[in-house]
Each structure stands twice: as C-alpha cells, then as structure tokens.
C-alpha cells in the first residue's frame, strides 16, 4: 500500500474508470479537492495555559450540492486523511442520490484528555476558525469518530452566535431539542443493517446461521451489533480501541452496551463484571478479531485495518465496511482472489448521511417527521441503491466496490461534466 490514504483512495476510482467513460472535465476535476482549509485553534485550558490544535475542513466537490461531511476528533487526524474522507463523502452522497457534494473535517486531538469545558471551547473555536467557509447552503457538518450530538449542539450554537441567526441547517446529528432528527443517532447502523439484510438472502444466509464479528464498539459499531443481535444473528466478537471479547455461543450485546455506557472499555466487561457472569467470554486482540472464522466481518472503527499484511488471514466470506476505508486497495485484490465479498463503505455506511439529509430538509422547512417516516425513507433508499449496485456488479462482472464507484461516477459525471 502507498503511504498516502488519498493516493490509495484514488486507486478505487482508477479501477472503476476502466469500465466506464466519463467526460474529460469530470476526470480532471475529480483529481483535486475544491478547497482544503487548515486552521490553528487556540484553546485556553482549565489550568490557564494555552494550547494550539490543528484543524481541517476539506470540501472535495460541490457540483451536486453543498459540501457535507462529519468532523473527526482523533490524535492521528491529518490533511491527507480528511481529504480522503471528503473524497469518499462525495461518492457516498452520489450513491444515495443526495443533493450534496462531499466534505469532511477534523481536529488533531485526543478528546479523552480534555475536560468537558475544554472540549466545548475547542469545538466552538473550531467553528469560529472555519465559519466563513461553512453554512446550510455551503458546507454542512456532522458527527464522526469521537464527536457526538453534544459536540454538534455546541457547534450549531457557536455558528448561530457568529451569524446572529438560528442556523440549524449548518450541522446535522444535533440533539433533538436543537433541530435534530428522529432516527439520526442510529442511522448509520440502521442503514448498514438494511444493506446486510438485502445482500445475505441472495446467498441464502439466514440470521440464525450467521456469525458476526464487529470491530469498533462506538456509535456505529455498537448499534449494528445490537440490530444484528435483535434480528437473531450470532454476534460472537466485538472490540474497541483497547481490545475485544469473543464467545463462540454469541455475546449478550445489550448487556455489553449497558456495561460500556457505564464503564469505559469493552475489554473491562471480561476483566471485571456483568457479562462474565452471564457468559464465558475470551479476551482477544483487534488483530485476532479480524481473522476469526465468522460469516460476517464488520470493521466499524478506523481506516487501514485490513491491509496486504493480514488480508491473507481473513476468513470471513463477507465484509461489510461500516467504517470508512477499513480495507486498503491492495488488500481488496487479495480478498477478491480469495472469493471474499467486500460490501463497500460508500454504500454500507451511507445511512448516516441519508438521515442527515432528512434532518437538513426538516430544518429548512420547519416541519418535523416522526421516527416511522424517517425509518421508512432510510430503508427504501438503502435497499434501492443496494439492489442497483448489485445489478451493476453483475452487469460489469466487477466487485461491489467497483460497482458502487461506477454507479456514483455516472451521477457525478452528469453534474460535473454537464458542459462537456
Ligand atoms: P465512535 O467514536 O463512536 O466509535 C469509534 C469506535 O472505534 C470506538 O469504540 C473506539 O474505541 C473504536 N476504535 C478506535 N480505534 C480502534 C482500533 N484501532 N481498533 C478497534 N477499535 C477502535 O465513531 P463512529 O461514529 O462509530 O465511527 C466509526 C466509523 O464509522 C468511522 O470510520 C466513521 O468514519 C464511520 N462512520 C460513522 C458515521 C456516523 O454517523 N457516526 C457515519 C458514516 C461512517
């Protein structure tokens, strides 16, 4: 693999371009982000000292609508990563036919080291630094790794203070009381669940005969584990940044979630109390989780988890990418050779941005929908586009990933190359 995530991300585009022709202008424009902003964010710490953090916001493309994408807080955030995530957002919005371009942001920080007050000031100072470049018709923010509803609430509050008007539509994934949408907090996992439920029956796989391992037990990972557990799948392994647990007979996901919400790591569940009393769970590493003999592997943490180093050891016949970019382009080739089907991030995790779109629509017209209406819209969109991509894969005899790129490239080309 190349050292640049963005260069690696581009390899997927190149693979899809072997199968379809797009206008030369689109092809040229796709090589570059529309804008890449790097900002220094000063933060007054609780002890009175001052620290400066690096923040980024990239709009990859806005031909189909305003920029749209999450904000990540993580010590390894850098411009190359944010650019890649914005690039994937562009394809993801086109996959679901949403009227958005692609964008992403982030701050290089370990949020666990900050107090709540410091985190609020950092979030607000980030908005202050990028305020001239965002807006409900320009670029719309959302949660990503280590950001959540509360952070989104601070961000919209700060933007509204700066613009001297209530601007709910600049941020999605907000608390319900601040213009949030029903169903947004569970949307990424629910969308992924619909993709899984559309794909697996094509292989006559029934939930009760299907074992699952989930890497990452955060917003997306814990909820997809829960949904699969409720639907009768046997979730045998889950993990977070500090390690994982395994139980051949299936884990009791609700009690793990309950434990995790009141404690800090999944691994502690084994080491200390609760589920150990219910089941005999083994502690495993994240590396071991990825190579388990399961039917379905769900990476739901960070990028570059399955690489050419460990791809040969993967045994799961299906990988559903809930995380962005968990499989590298060189690992893709190895997995394909092994007959492992990878259902790509730009489809699988698109439920989050789909409901973000609904939140933005509700903010703009001032009418709010009930959960049933949101869920129905999400289900229809995810099932529809999964079926389309499945057909494209059969028609072109390509992987689901290349099919998803072909499908979204057609839509992007219509907007980006309209004058060619
Ligand atoms: P989160 O912060 O809620 O959870 C991240 C989880 O990953 C945590 O449990 C953390 O402990 C774990 N983790 C971190 N490093 C790890 C490692 N090296 N190995 C194993 N686990 C590790 O984040 P999230 O919102 O659930 O996002 C997870 C992934 O899903 C990211 O790739 C994100 O871009 C993608 N995603 C999220 C959304 C959304 O709406 N939240 C939408 C689309 C895509």
Boltz pocket constraint, residues with backbone or C-beta under 6 A from the ligand:
constraints:
  - pocket:
      binder: B
      contacts: [[A, 143], [A, 144], [A, 145], [A, 146], [A, 147], [A, 184], [A, 188], [A, 215], [A, 216], [A, 217], [A, 218], [A, 219], [A, 220], [A, 221], [A, 239], [A, 240], [A, 241], [A, 242], [A, 286], [A, 300], [A, 301], [A, 302], [A, 303], [A, 322], [A, 323], [A, 324], [A, 349], [A, 350], [A, 352], [A, 353]]
      max_distance: 6.0
